[in-house]
Amino acid sequence: MISRLRRFYVWAVCCTATALLISFPPILLANSNADQIISSLDKHYYYPQRAGLTRLVAHVEWLSMDIASKTRSYLPNPSFQFVWEKDAGGARRYFKIIGSPSLLSSEQTNHILHILENYKDHLVPRTLRKKLAKYRGEIRNPKKETINLSLETQAPDEAIQRYEFLIDSKSWRIQKIQAHQKNDPKEVKGSFKYIHRDGKWLVTESLSTFTLGEITFSEKTNFLFKKVAGFWLAHKITQTVKQGDRTELSYIFKVKKFEINGKEIP
């Protein structure tokens, strides 16, 4: 069993790893073909803001598995509120802790909010177009059903140095991703499962593997969606990290009490 400090570090890495799979950093497209690929993917992915969402406020409950207990029950962590609103500059989104924030030090609060940054795209995902600005792309097999898109940065200090995407150009969705990072884990490999809603793709599961030191971990994040006021929104997110068959971490996020476009949803 990994130590508590090590476990917390692994969780932070997993938050980052999952974010890599769901929320790609900016990419500078080298040519119009790569640009067309990103545009085609965006046309086939579901974005609630493209369906008319202008403001979302939601209460989020955060539970963590008690790994030390025999029952492996889930214990509550601080609850928080997620706010997303469209503005002239694009969109503003943030978390704030609710309930009893006074029980946490300012350092603890800032640390939790920093980690939660990785979950913003799980609730209202940005379009790929919004995220793609700093890397250069190279395409292989552009005329086949499976396209390889390689993206690399010229900045030596960039956290992610290179990406490899495997894209299904028949259904227009990303099948696999490989991220090469400057720091540990040096390499994160991932894949996705999807559902089709309103003619668009929603990610329902991301799977990733990475190695820290000599230990290899697997991470799985599942998303459950429901239609709220005409929008498909994640209402439950489950994240589990394993070392072999042993569960090292498990978290559940429950999203409820939606306020959509200024109207509370019962």
C-alpha positions as CSV (number, residue, x, y, z in Angstrom):
1,M,0.0,0.0,0.0
2,I,1.4,3.4,-0.9
3,S,1.9,6.0,1.8
4,R,-0.7,8.7,2.4
5,L,1.7,11.4,1.0
6,R,2.5,9.2,-2.0
7,R,-1.3,8.5,-2.5
8,F,-2.1,12.2,-2.5
9,Y,0.7,12.8,-5.1
10,V,-0.7,10.0,-7.3
11,W,-4.1,11.6,-7.0
12,A,-2.7,14.9,-8.2
13,V,-1.0,13.1,-11.1
14,C,-4.3,11.3,-11.9
15,C,-6.2,14.6,-12.0
16,T,-3.6,15.9,-14.4
17,A,-3.6,12.6,-16.4
18,T,-7.4,12.7,-16.7
19,A,-7.3,16.3,-17.7
20,L,-4.8,15.4,-20.4
21,L,-7.3,12.9,-21.8
22,I,-10.4,15.2,-21.6
23,S,-8.8,18.7,-22.0
24,F,-5.9,19.0,-24.3
25,P,-3.5,22.0,-24.0
26,P,-3.2,24.5,-26.8
27,I,-2.0,23.4,-30.2
28,L,-0.8,25.5,-33.1
29,L,-2.0,23.8,-36.2
30,A,0.7,23.6,-38.9
31,N,-1.5,23.4,-41.9
32,S,-5.1,23.6,-43.1
33,N,-5.4,19.8,-43.1
34,A,-4.8,19.6,-39.4
35,D,-7.1,22.6,-38.9
36,Q,-9.9,20.7,-40.8
37,I,-9.4,17.6,-38.6
38,I,-9.8,19.6,-35.4
39,S,-12.9,21.4,-36.9
40,S,-14.4,18.1,-37.9
41,L,-13.9,16.6,-34.4
42,D,-15.5,19.7,-32.8
43,K,-18.5,19.3,-35.1
44,H,-19.0,15.8,-33.8
45,Y,-18.5,16.4,-30.0
46,Y,-21.2,17.6,-27.7
47,Y,-20.7,21.1,-26.2
48,P,-23.6,22.4,-24.1
49,Q,-22.6,26.0,-24.8
50,R,-23.1,25.4,-28.5
51,A,-26.6,24.2,-27.7
52,G,-27.5,27.5,-25.9
53,L,-26.0,27.3,-22.5
54,T,-24.9,30.7,-21.2
55,R,-24.7,30.2,-17.5
56,L,-24.4,27.1,-15.2
57,V,-24.2,27.0,-11.4
58,A,-24.1,23.5,-9.8
59,H,-23.5,22.1,-6.3
60,V,-20.8,19.3,-6.3
61,E,-20.4,16.7,-3.6
62,W,-16.9,15.1,-3.4
63,L,-16.5,11.6,-1.8
64,S,-13.3,9.6,-1.3
65,M,-13.0,5.9,-0.5
66,D,-11.5,5.0,2.9
67,I,-8.8,2.7,1.6
68,A,-7.8,1.7,5.1
69,S,-11.2,0.4,6.1
70,K,-12.4,-3.1,5.5
71,T,-15.8,-1.9,4.1
72,R,-14.1,0.5,1.7
73,S,-16.8,3.1,2.4
74,Y,-16.8,6.6,0.9
75,L,-16.2,9.6,3.1
76,P,-17.3,13.2,2.4
77,N,-14.8,15.9,1.5
78,P,-15.6,19.6,1.4
79,S,-18.5,20.3,-1.0
80,F,-18.1,23.1,-3.6
81,Q,-19.9,25.1,-6.2
82,F,-19.0,25.2,-9.9
83,V,-19.9,28.3,-11.9
84,W,-19.6,28.7,-15.6
85,E,-20.8,31.7,-17.5
86,K,-20.4,33.0,-21.0
87,D,-19.0,36.5,-21.4
88,A,-17.5,38.7,-24.2
89,G,-14.1,37.1,-23.8
90,G,-15.4,33.6,-24.1
91,A,-16.3,32.1,-20.8
92,R,-15.6,32.5,-17.1
93,R,-15.5,29.4,-14.9
94,Y,-14.4,28.7,-11.3
95,F,-15.0,26.6,-8.2
96,K,-15.7,27.8,-4.6
97,I,-15.9,25.8,-1.5
98,I,-19.2,25.9,0.4
99,G,-20.5,24.3,3.6
100,S,-17.9,25.0,6.3
101,P,-14.9,26.6,4.5
102,S,-13.8,28.0,7.9
103,L,-12.7,24.5,8.9
104,L,-10.0,24.7,6.3
105,S,-6.9,26.9,6.3
106,S,-6.4,29.3,3.4
107,E,-3.5,27.1,2.3
108,Q,-5.7,24.0,2.3
109,T,-8.5,25.8,0.4
110,N,-6.1,27.1,-2.2
111,H,-4.6,23.6,-2.7
112,I,-8.0,22.0,-3.1
113,L,-9.1,24.7,-5.6
114,H,-5.9,24.3,-7.5
115,I,-6.5,20.6,-7.9
116,L,-10.1,21.1,-8.9
117,E,-9.0,23.2,-11.8
118,N,-8.5,20.0,-13.7
119,Y,-12.2,19.2,-13.4
120,K,-13.6,22.3,-15.1
121,D,-13.6,20.7,-18.6
122,H,-15.4,17.6,-17.1
123,L,-18.4,19.8,-16.3
124,V,-18.5,22.2,-19.3
125,P,-15.8,21.2,-21.8
126,R,-14.1,23.8,-24.0
127,T,-14.1,23.1,-27.7
128,L,-10.9,21.6,-29.1
129,R,-10.6,24.8,-31.1
130,K,-10.3,26.8,-27.8
131,K,-7.6,24.6,-26.5
132,L,-5.5,24.4,-29.6
133,A,-2.9,27.2,-30.0
134,K,0.8,26.5,-29.1
135,Y,1.9,23.2,-30.7
136,R,2.7,22.2,-34.3
137,G,1.0,19.3,-36.0
138,E,2.0,16.6,-38.4
139,I,-0.6,14.3,-40.0
140,R,-0.1,10.7,-41.1
141,N,-2.6,8.5,-43.1
142,P,-4.9,11.6,-43.9
143,K,-6.9,9.6,-46.4
144,K,-7.5,6.5,-44.3
145,E,-10.2,5.8,-41.7
146,T,-7.6,6.1,-38.9
147,I,-5.6,9.3,-38.8
148,N,-2.4,9.8,-36.7
149,L,-1.9,13.4,-35.5
150,S,1.4,14.3,-33.9
151,L,1.7,17.6,-32.0
152,E,5.0,19.0,-30.6
153,T,6.0,22.2,-28.8
154,Q,9.1,24.2,-29.5
155,A,9.1,25.5,-25.9
156,P,11.5,23.5,-23.7
157,D,9.6,24.6,-20.5
158,E,6.2,23.4,-21.7
159,A,4.8,20.7,-19.4
160,I,3.6,18.6,-22.3
161,Q,6.3,18.3,-25.0
162,R,4.5,16.0,-27.5
163,Y,1.1,14.5,-28.2
164,E,0.2,11.6,-30.4
165,F,-3.5,11.2,-31.3
166,L,-5.2,8.3,-33.0
167,I,-8.4,9.6,-34.7
168,D,-11.3,7.6,-36.1
169,S,-12.1,9.7,-39.2
170,K,-15.2,7.6,-40.0
171,S,-17.1,8.5,-36.8
172,W,-14.9,11.6,-36.0
173,R,-13.8,10.9,-32.5
174,I,-10.4,10.5,-30.8
175,Q,-9.7,6.8,-30.0
176,K,-6.3,7.0,-28.2
177,I,-3.8,9.6,-27.0
178,Q,-0.2,9.5,-25.9
179,A,1.2,12.5,-23.9
180,H,5.0,12.9,-23.5
181,Q,5.7,15.2,-20.5
182,K,8.7,17.1,-19.3
183,N,8.2,15.8,-15.7
184,D,6.9,12.6,-14.2
185,P,5.0,10.7,-15.4
186,K,7.0,11.1,-18.6
187,E,4.4,9.3,-20.6
188,V,0.6,8.9,-20.2
189,K,-1.3,6.6,-22.5
190,G,-5.1,6.9,-22.8
191,S,-8.2,5.8,-24.6
192,F,-11.9,6.7,-24.6
193,K,-15.4,5.2,-24.6
194,Y,-18.3,7.3,-25.9
195,I,-22.1,7.6,-26.1
196,H,-24.1,9.4,-28.8
197,R,-26.5,12.0,-27.7
198,D,-28.4,14.5,-29.9
199,G,-26.2,13.3,-32.8
200,K,-22.9,14.2,-30.9
201,W,-20.3,12.3,-29.0
202,L,-19.9,12.4,-25.2
203,V,-17.0,10.8,-23.4
204,T,-18.3,8.3,-20.9
205,E,-15.0,6.7,-19.9
206,S,-11.3,7.6,-20.1
207,L,-8.6,5.0,-19.4
208,S,-5.0,5.9,-18.8
209,T,-1.8,4.2,-17.7
210,F,1.4,5.8,-16.4
211,T,4.5,5.0,-14.4
212,L,5.9,6.7,-11.3
213,G,9.3,5.4,-10.3
214,E,9.1,1.7,-11.0
215,I,5.4,1.5,-10.2
216,T,2.8,1.4,-13.0
217,F,-0.7,2.8,-12.3
218,S,-4.0,2.5,-14.2
219,E,-6.6,5.2,-13.9
220,K,-10.3,5.0,-15.0
221,T,-12.7,7.9,-15.0
222,N,-16.4,7.3,-15.7
223,F,-19.0,10.0,-16.6
224,L,-22.7,9.7,-16.2
225,F,-24.8,12.2,-18.0
226,K,-28.4,13.3,-17.8
227,K,-30.5,15.9,-19.7
228,V,-31.1,19.0,-17.6
229,A,-33.3,21.8,-19.1
230,G,-32.4,20.5,-22.6
231,F,-28.6,20.1,-22.0
232,W,-26.6,16.9,-21.5
233,L,-24.6,17.5,-18.3
234,A,-22.4,15.2,-16.2
235,H,-24.1,14.5,-12.9
236,K,-21.7,11.8,-11.6
237,I,-18.0,11.4,-12.1
238,T,-16.1,8.4,-10.7
239,Q,-12.3,8.2,-10.7
240,T,-10.4,5.1,-9.6
241,V,-6.6,4.5,-9.5
242,K,-5.2,1.0,-9.3
243,Q,-1.8,-0.6,-8.9
244,G,-2.3,-4.0,-10.4
245,D,-5.6,-5.3,-9.0
246,R,-5.3,-3.2,-5.8
247,T,-7.3,0.0,-5.5
248,E,-5.2,2.9,-4.3
249,L,-7.6,5.8,-4.8
250,S,-11.3,6.2,-5.6
251,Y,-13.3,9.4,-5.8
252,I,-16.9,10.2,-6.6
253,F,-18.2,13.6,-7.6
254,K,-21.9,14.1,-7.6
255,V,-23.3,17.2,-9.4
256,K,-26.7,18.5,-8.4
257,K,-28.8,21.5,-7.7
258,F,-28.4,22.9,-11.2
259,E,-29.1,26.6,-12.0
260,I,-29.1,27.0,-15.8
261,N,-29.2,30.3,-17.7
262,G,-30.4,32.0,-14.5
263,K,-33.2,29.6,-13.7
264,E,-33.1,27.1,-10.8
265,I,-33.9,23.5,-11.9
266,P,-36.0,21.5,-9.5
